[in-house]
Amino acid sequence: MPHPPFGRLATGPRVAIRPFTLEDGPEFTARARESKDLHRPWLFPPDSEEAYADYAGRLIEDPSRAGFLVCEKGEGGGEAEEGDGGIAGFININNIVRGGFQCGALGYGAFAHAAGRGLMREGLDLVIGYAFGPLGLHRLEINAQPGNTASIALARGAGFRREGFSPNMIYIDGAWRDHERWALTAEMRA
């Protein structure tokens, strides 16, 4: 089932998740540029308007992907409108396979101003609930490079189990990189 094209999809105490829009480009790319030191060498989010338009367009149009912005709620944690507190990070479900598999692969990144504050953990919990609820998925996977301790801690903290190690799994920044494989099923979450 495709997700709604706009508006909040789920709300927690400090963050809400909503789909990407093309209008988010200026804020997203500014946050990506501010966060290069945090992201490198693990992650390379788009940092120009043109790259963002391509990236967000794929997340919006491709039914095998779902992109979520993790947005801070307004000052005091009240019920302000979406977009209120700014973009803290992003979580994407890629390679969604339907049929008997009902699985997707998660990718995510916090922006520097939000790192270490627990906002992505809360956002990930909301995305997992949305994936296992309205999206109808059964399994989510995370592939993290072994040295990316923040990503692995986020997976572990969300209840994912380590399922294995894959050498030379994903081509990132000019080389094939080893990855740990983590997974969570709807039954594990229940």
C-alpha positions in Angstrom: 0.0 0.0 0.0 1.5 3.4 -1.0 1.9 6.0 1.8 -0.1 9.3 1.7 1.6 12.0 -0.4 1.8 14.6 2.4 1.2 15.2 6.1 2.3 13.5 9.2 2.3 9.7 9.1 3.0 9.1 12.8 3.9 11.3 15.8 5.9 10.6 18.9 6.7 12.8 22.0 9.5 14.8 20.3 9.3 14.0 16.5 6.9 13.2 13.7 7.6 11.4 10.5 6.3 12.5 7.1 7.1 11.8 3.5 9.8 13.7 1.5 8.5 16.5 -0.7 10.4 18.4 -3.3 9.9 21.6 -1.3 12.1 20.2 1.5 15.2 20.6 -0.8 16.6 23.8 0.6 16.5 22.7 4.2 17.6 19.1 3.5 20.6 20.1 1.5 21.7 22.8 4.0 21.5 20.2 6.8 23.4 17.7 4.6 26.2 20.2 4.0 26.4 21.1 7.7 26.6 17.3 8.5 29.4 16.2 6.2 31.8 15.5 9.0 29.2 13.4 10.8 28.2 11.4 7.7 31.6 10.6 6.2 32.7 7.9 5.3 29.4 6.1 5.8 26.8 8.2 4.1 26.5 10.7 1.2 23.1 12.4 1.2 22.4 14.9 -1.5 23.8 18.3 -0.8 22.7 20.3 -3.8 19.2 21.2 -5.1 19.6 19.2 -8.3 20.9 16.0 -6.4 18.1 16.4 -3.9 15.4 16.7 -6.6 16.6 13.4 -8.2 16.9 11.6 -4.8 13.5 12.8 -3.4 11.9 12.1 -6.8 12.9 8.5 -6.7 11.6 8.2 -3.1 8.3 9.8 -4.0 7.6 8.0 -7.3 9.2 4.5 -7.0 6.8 2.0 -5.3 9.8 0.0 -4.2 10.9 2.8 -1.9 9.5 4.9 0.9 11.2 7.9 2.3 10.5 9.5 5.7 11.7 12.8 7.1 12.1 12.8 10.9 11.0 16.3 12.0 11.3 17.8 15.4 8.1 19.0 16.9 7.7 22.6 17.8 9.1 24.2 20.9 7.7 22.6 24.1 6.8 19.4 22.2 3.3 20.6 21.4 1.1 19.7 18.5 2.3 22.2 16.0 1.9 21.7 12.2 4.3 19.5 10.3 7.6 21.1 9.3 7.5 23.0 12.6 10.7 22.1 14.3 12.9 21.4 11.3 14.3 18.2 9.8 16.4 16.1 12.3 17.1 13.3 9.9 15.8 10.8 7.4 14.9 7.2 7.2 14.3 5.4 3.9 12.9 1.9 3.2 14.6 0.7 -0.1 14.2 -2.4 -2.2 10.7 -3.1 -1.0 9.7 -6.6 -2.2 6.1 -7.7 -2.0 4.5 -11.1 -2.4 5.8 -13.8 0.0 8.7 -11.7 1.1 7.1 -8.4 2.3 10.5 -6.9 3.2 12.5 -3.7 2.8 16.0 -2.4 3.6 16.4 0.6 5.9 18.9 3.4 5.4 19.1 6.4 7.6 21.0 9.4 8.7 20.8 12.1 11.5 21.7 15.7 10.8 24.5 17.1 13.0 22.3 19.4 15.0 20.1 16.4 16.0 22.8 13.8 16.5 23.0 12.1 20.0 19.7 13.5 21.2 17.6 10.3 20.7 15.5 11.9 17.9 16.5 9.3 15.3 15.7 6.4 17.8 12.2 7.9 18.2 11.8 8.4 14.5 13.0 4.9 13.7 10.4 3.5 16.1 7.7 5.5 14.3 8.9 4.2 10.8 9.0 0.6 12.0 5.4 1.0 13.3 4.4 2.5 10.0 6.2 -0.2 8.0 4.6 -3.1 9.9 1.3 -1.3 10.0 0.0 0.7 7.0 2.8 -0.4 4.6 2.1 -4.1 5.4 5.7 -5.2 5.6 6.8 -8.3 7.6 10.6 -7.8 7.7 13.0 -4.9 7.8 16.7 -5.2 7.2 19.6 -2.9 8.0 23.1 -3.2 6.5 25.7 -1.3 8.4 29.5 -1.1 8.0 31.2 -2.6 11.0 32.9 0.6 12.0 29.7 2.6 11.9 29.0 2.2 15.7 26.2 4.8 15.7 24.3 3.0 13.0 24.7 -0.4 14.7 23.7 1.1 18.1 20.6 2.5 16.5 19.7 -0.9 15.0 20.4 -2.8 18.2 18.5 -0.2 20.3 15.4 -0.6 18.0 15.4 -4.4 18.6 17.1 -5.6 15.4 19.1 -8.8 15.6 22.4 -9.3 14.0 22.0 -12.0 11.4 25.5 -12.1 9.8 28.4 -10.5 8.1 28.8 -9.9 4.4 32.2 -9.0 3.0 32.4 -6.6 0.1 28.6 -6.2 0.1 27.8 -2.6 -1.0 29.8 -0.2 -3.2 30.3 3.0 -1.2 32.7 5.9 -1.8 34.8 4.1 -4.5 35.1 0.6 -2.9 33.2 -2.5 -1.9 32.5 -2.3 1.8 31.9 -5.1 4.4 28.5 -4.9 6.2 26.8 -6.4 9.2 23.3 -7.6 8.4 20.6 -6.8 11.0 16.9 -7.7 10.8 13.6 -7.2 12.6 10.3 -9.0 11.9 6.8 -8.0 12.8 6.7 -10.9 15.3 9.8 -9.7 17.0 8.3 -6.3 17.4 5.1 -7.7 18.9 
